[in-house]
Amino acid sequence: MGKFNKTGKRGMPELNTSSLPDLIFTMLFFFMIVTTMREVTLKVQFRVPQATELEKLEKKSLVSFIYIGKPLPEFQKKMGAESRIQLNDKFAEVSEVQDYIYQERENMKEEDQPFMTVSMKVDSETKMGIVQDVKQALRQAYALNINYSATQRQ
């Protein structure tokens, strides 16, 4: 027969960490799903104009943004204080708008390309000359669905 030893002290059992990697990857996956990342770092400042007749965009994945406004103070020494165009994360000239639209259209699915909308976020104090130039470039790139971003007038 076996002999039982009652004089020995029982130790605390070790913590089972075998499921810890699964838990960490599950949390990582959760945070990757629920976190939204800002796509564009704004380099221009703008106050969106107010309007009375507004409608929301249905599919934001079909929208490409063009920002027009005064450069932020840290860029004004280099770029000046006049209104500038920002495409994605860089300043651009009017001549670069067509290439930007072609690139954005190429990144979309083929069936979504006809529904592409260009949303212009323009500072309320920007002169219309630069806006007209951008609209002409959009017309030459056959980007005919144009949206102006605005806030609801109270």
N, C-alpha and C positions, 0 to 999 in steps of 0.2 A: 504494500500500500504506500501511497504517496504521503509525504510529510508536509504539513502546512506550517508555515512560519508566521506566527502572530506578532512577533517582536519587531518586525521590519516596519518602517514608516512608509505610509503611502504618499507618493509625490503627486503634485498637481499634473494632470495630463497636459500635453502640449497642445497648442492651438492649431487646428487643422487649417492650413493656408492653401490647400490644393485648388479651391474654387476662387481664390483671389484674382488671378489673371482674367478669368471669365467675367467677374464683376467689374473690373477696371475697363475691359474692352466694351462691355455693355454700356457703362456710363459714358465712355468716349464716343461711342456710336450715337447715343442719345443727344449729347451736346452738339455733335456734328449735324444732326438733323434739325434741331430747333434753333441753332444760331444762324443769323443772317449776317452776311458780310457786306460792307459797303463796297460797291464796285468802283466808284470814282472818288478820288480825293479832290475836293473843290479847290481851285486856285483863283477863282473869281468870286467876287462878292456880288450878290444881287438881292434886291427886294422885289419879290414877285408882285406884279400889279394886281389890283382887285378888279373883279368882274361880277356881273349879275347873272349871266346865263352860263352855267358850268355843267359839264358832264364828265363822269369818271371814265377812265380808260378801262376797257374790259380785259384785254390780255396784255399785261405789262411786258411779257417776254417779246412782244412784237414791236416794242418802242425803243428807239434810239434817241439819246439825249444830246442836245447841243446847248452849251451854256455860253451866254454872252453877258459880260459885265466888266466892271473895273477889277483889275488884279488886286489880290490881297496885299496888305502893306508890305509884306516881306518880298513880294515880286515887283512892286512898283518901281524900285530903283533900277531894275533890269529892263522891265517891260514898259514903263511909263504909266501914267494915270488914266490914259484913254481906255475906252472899252475894248476888250479882247475876246476872241473866240476860244473856247476850250472844248476839245474833242477828246473824250476819255480822260486821260491824266496829263495831257500836254496842251500847251497853247498852240494855236494853229492860225493859219491865214485862210482867207476865203478860197484860195485856189486848192486847198487841201480838203475841202468839204466833200467834193465829188468822190475822191478816193476813199474817204471815210465811209460814205454811204455805200459804195460798192463793196467795201470790206464787211460792213455790217450786214448787208444783204446776203453776201456769200456765206456768212456764219449761220444763217437761218436755214431751216428746212425749206425745201423747194416749194412745198405747198403753202407755206406761210409767207413767202416773199411778196406776193401781191398785196398782202395786208399790212405791210410794214408801215409804221407811223413814226414820223420824226417829231419829237417834242422839243420845242425851243423854250428854254428857261432864260428869259431875258430880264435884265435889271430894268426897273421902271424908268430910270433916268438915262437909259441908253438911247443914242440918237438913231433914228430910223434908217439912216444910210447904210450902216453895217448890217442891219436886219434885212434890208432889201437886197444887199449883195449876197447874203447867205441864202435868201429865198431864190434868187436867180441861180445860184449854184445847185440848189436842191432841184429846181426845175430842170436843169441840164442833166442831172443824174436820175431823172424820172422818179424822184421821191415826191409824189404829189399829195400825200396825206400828211398835212402839217398840223400840229397842235401847239397852242401857246399855253404854257402853265400859268395859272392864276389862282388867287385865293378868293373865297366868297366875300363879297362886299356886305357889310352889315348895315 
